[in-house]
């Protein structure tokens, strides 16, 4: 079972269940989660994230309704095959908007001006063309060292 590495921002205006949904969608779109991968149970993920069981259940219900996951009684919850390209593009856009919103909120929360935050992001994006995408990068514990499980 892959580690989800979900990071929640309890100070955000975005509900926790939406943060979970967005991050699972992001992991699928980036190729970190593949069709057939099993997700933690609702209770396991709630315990790991230290949130209410119903919060994770609501996130899983939304992901199930969007046909990204399938929960099978007694067997577990699994990532489904790639969604319809039109729905996938809409999900990619929503994920990008959520990532941008989190960056904006974090940067402004740290006291940076809008122009400073934008300049930092533009500088980072200008070097992105030279680096492999996250899906192309090797991701082994030996190369990245031990990672904190969330």
N, C-alpha and C positions, 0 to 999 in steps of 0.2 A: 504494500500500500504506500503510494508516494506521500511525502510530507507536503502539506499545503502551504506552509509558511505564510499564513494569513496574518496580517498586522492590522489591528483595529485602532481607530482613533476615537476614543470615547468622548472627546471634546468636540467632535465634528457635528455639523448640522445634519449630516447624512446618517440615517438610521443604521444601526449595527447590521441588521439583516441585509440591507442594500449593500453595505461594504463587503459582506461575505459573498453575496451574489456577484458583485463586480469583480472581486478578486479571483473567484473560481472561473468566471468567464475569461478574465485576463490570462490565467494559467493555461486554459484550453487554447486560446488564440495564439499564445506564445509557443505552444508546443510542449509545455512542461507537463501537461496532463493529456493523455491520449485516449482514444476510444477503447473501452474495456477496462480502464484503470478503476480500481475500487476506491471510493472515498471513505473516510471514517464514518462511523455511525453518528447519528445526531447526538447521542449522549457523549460519545468520545470527543467529538469536536467541541461541544459545549463545555466540557470539562477542560480541554486544552486551552480554549479561548477565554475561559472563566466568564461565560455568559449563560443566560437562562436557556434551558433546553428548547423552549418555545421559539426563541429567536433563531436558532439554527434550523429548527423544523420549518419555520416560515421561509427562510432562505432556500432550503432544499425544495420546498413546495414550489417556489417561484422558478427555480432552475428546472424542476421536473415539468412544470407547465410550459416552459420555453423549449422543452425537448432537448436540453443539454445533458441532463442526467436521467437515470431511471432507477427508481427504488423498487426492489423486488422483495416482498415479504419473506423473511427468513434467509435471504441470500445476501442482501446488502444493497448499496447504492453505487452505481457505475456511471462512468462517462459514456454517453452515446456517440454514435458515429457523427462526423462533422455535420453541422446543421446546414440548411439551405443557404446558398451564397448570399442571397438578399438579406436574410435574417442575420447571417454572420457579419455582413458589412455593417448593419445597424448596431449589432452588439459591439463590434470593434469601435465604432464611433462613440457609443455610450461609454465604453471602457476608457477611451482616450479622454473624453470629457471629464470623467471621474478622476483620472490620473492628474489632469491639468488642475482640476479643482483642489485636489489634495496638495499638490505642489504649491498652488497659490496660497491656500490657507496656511500651510506650514511656513512658507517664506514670509508672509505678512505677519504671522504670529511671532516670528523671530525678530520682527522689527525692520525687515528690509523693505525698501520702497518698491513700488510696482516696476519702475525702470531698472532697479538693481536685480530684481528677480527675473525679469525678462532678459536682461543682458547675460545673466548666469546661464539661463536655459538656452539662449541662442549660442553661447560659446560651447556648451556641452553638445548641442545638436550639430554644430559645425564639425566637430571631431567624430561624430557618430558614423559618418560615411566611411571613415577609415577603419572602423572596428567591425568585427562580425556581429550579426544580430544575436540576441539571446538564444534563439533557437539553434543557431549555428555554433555557439560556444560549447566546448566540452564542459560538463558539470559533474565532476567527480569529487568526492570528499577529499581524495588525496591532493587534488590540485587546489581546491578552495579551502582546505582545512575544515575543522569541525564547524558545523553550523548550528545555530540555536534553533531548536524546534519550538514552533508556536502552534 
